[in-house]
Amino acid sequence: MIGALVATLCLGSAATAAENDSAALAQRLEAGLRHIRDGHCDGADWTAIAQDAAFPKLSSAERAATYINLGACIGGSRQHEWRVLASKEPDAPPLAWGLLFLEAVDRRDTQEALSDLEADRRAAAHTGEAFDVVNDDGVYFLHNRLKDDPASKRRLLAVLDESGWTPADPAADPSYFWREYAGMLLRDHRASDAKRVSAKVTHPRQLLLMRLDNDFEPLTSADPGNFDVAYAAYATLERDRKTATTAANDMGAYQVIDDLRLLGRLDDALTVADATLAKAKIIDDHGQDYRNWIEDRRAYVLFDMGQFAEAIATEEAAAKLTERGGLNVSNAINLAGMLNGVGQHAEALAVLPPLDGPLSGYGAMWVAAERACAANALSNAPETDKALAFTAAHAGDNRNARVKALLCVGDVAAARQIYLEWLQDRDDHAEALLQLCHFASGKRAPFDATISERFDKIRSDPAVLAEVAKVGHTENLPLRGLIWIDFQ
């Protein structure tokens, strides 16, 4: 009896000591977390916590936090290992899976990235913590990578919807995600879910795409007030103004200028551009110089006003600046478009970068389109044929650039055929409907006016009108469509 009592007392003392050791270690962990919140990341402290004999006695959530911070404070070759260990804890926070999601995105492993997001959502439901993707750029990148994989894209949109995801950046608008997902839900006859998701669509362009498209008729006819595009344009302007006022960078000014252009408030747009350009330093969300893009927006406002010479001078100034610290291709393309618009085709050809330069597929198509426009006007057949051939071979990278190239050379029939096929595209016909709408027009440069006249022939073509009627309709809108398409 006495021996059994002594044994019990000894076991009790050992348990108390272990509990005390565990409590002390938990306090050290909490101190480490406070240091993290204060911006101090001490890898030695976290290593000591993980190697402490009491570490296995910590809660699952505490062990996961330790592994996460080992990865954050030490990193290196063991970073992935520590993140995996964190994710294996039963009470791992969503952050553990969010970090693995970013790793999978970096590896271009789309299926692993999707699985990590789904685990992220489950962890959020289990722990009561918020769904955590760490960096929204990974979400946008993954969505783009899945553009030709409808089933996987649906998984992505479902997890974003079910987790209540909203971008951390208040200036970001994921309305196009929700328009896509609402369409998927309608095709599955889940009308109530589609209605709920469609309520998250706030951007005027996305609302117009839905309003024009017969696929969304169950939603647009039931609640037409929810698809008031003009109201949405004003609401977006007010939201973007508020966001730009409080932002730590100047990217919001770009959006406010375009919001005002869309509404035809050109004087106000010019005021915003000039006020932003008066700042000594203009930066993007990465702290890099952003002046070229505000100059670019100012140039387009002036072009909208018909002040073509001043607009071109402003775009020339933008093109002389760097783009994200490197070669400025984008502003050179925009400058060429303006020069072509006013008929200065030789100057346009001179400012365009070569097609074999460091260009994205999308950018290369605009270079080829503007080259076709300029070369054709200059009766340079070899250069025209070369540029047109390029746009034909790479049309999938930028359908709008292919259309502009064809309109520039006067091949309305070939451009018309693109829209006939576009309207038959099950997943993208709404974009064709939008482009075929009639928007408010302002002062047009001479050659741009010619392009517009040629495009009007496509809008009024009986075969095009017949295809439009099969999938939706077009409208006459008071908004300035040049914000959304490159010809009207």
QUIPERA-V861501 format. One record per helix or strand of 2 or more residues. SS is the DSSP state (hx for helix, st for strand). FROM is the first residue (numbers start at 1). TO is the last residue. If there is no record, write none. Layout:
ss:SS from:FROM to:TO
ss:SS from:FROM to:TO
This chain:
ss:hx from:2 to:37
ss:hx from:43 to:51
ss:hx from:55 to:57
ss:hx from:60 to:73
ss:hx from:76 to:88
ss:hx from:94 to:106
ss:hx from:110 to:127
ss:hx from:136 to:145
ss:hx from:150 to:162
ss:hx from:175 to:187
ss:hx from:191 to:198
ss:hx from:204 to:212
ss:hx from:214 to:220
ss:hx from:224 to:227
ss:hx from:229 to:246
ss:hx from:251 to:262
ss:hx from:266 to:277
ss:hx from:291 to:304
ss:hx from:308 to:319
ss:hx from:330 to:341
ss:hx from:345 to:351
ss:hx from:361 to:377
ss:hx from:381 to:393
ss:hx from:395 to:397
ss:hx from:399 to:408
ss:hx from:412 to:423
ss:hx from:429 to:435
ss:st from:438 to:440
ss:hx from:446 to:459
ss:hx from:462 to:471
ss:st from:476 to:480
ss:hx from:481 to:483
